[in-house]
Amino acid sequence: MNETDFRHRKAKEWLRKGDSGLRSAEILIKEEHPPTDTACFHCQQAVEKYLKGYLTLQKIDFLKAMIWIIC
C-alpha cells in the first residue's frame, strides 16, 4: 500500500468516527429532555475527528494535543 492509499484509508477511518459521534448527538437531542451538554460533547468530538481526517488528507501530521492549539 502506498502513502496516498494509506492516508485515504486513515482519513476515512477518522470521518467514520466523526459520523458516529454526530449520530450519537442527533439521537440524544431528540429525547424529550435532551442532555444538551452530552450532545454538545459528541458534536465537539465529531468536529475533532473530521479535522483529523482533513489534516490526514492534507499530509499534515499532528499530535493528539496539537489539535486545539492550531484552532
N, C-alpha and C positions, 0 to 999 in steps of 0.2 A: 504494500500500500504506500503510495507516495504522500508527500506532505500535504498537498491540496486535498486529497481524499480524506486523510486523517483529520484535517481541520474542519472539513464539511461534516464529517461524522460527529466530531465533538460538538460543533455548533448546533447540530440537530438535537443532540442529547440535551444541551442547555435549553434550547427552545421548547422541547417536550416538557422539561421540568418547569419552565415558566408557565406553559399552558396548564399544567396540573395545578399550580398554585393559584392561577386565575380562576380556574373552575371551582376550586375549593372556596374562594372568596365569593363567587357567584352563588354557590349553594348556601353558604352562611347568610348572605344578605337577604335571601328570600324567606328566612324564618320570620315568624310573627314578631318576635322581639330579637332582632339580629344582634349578635355580639360584634358591634362595629369595630372595636379595637382589634379583634382577632381577624376580621375580614380585611382590615387595613394592613395588618401584618402580612397576610398572604399576598396582598397586592404588592407590597414593598418587596417581598421575596421574589415574586414573579418578575418585577422590573429588574431586579438584580440578575436573575437568570437570563433574561433577554439581553441585558447589557453584556454579560459574559459571552453569550452566543455571538453577538455583534463583534466584540473585541477579538474573539477567536477567528472569525471570518476575515477580519482586517489584519490578521497576523500581529496583533498587539498582545504580547504576553502580559499577564497580570498575576499578582499575588492576591490571596484572599482579602487581606487587609487593605489593598490598594483601591478597591472598587469605589469606596465612598470618598477617598481622598481626591480622586480625579473628577468627581462630580462637582 
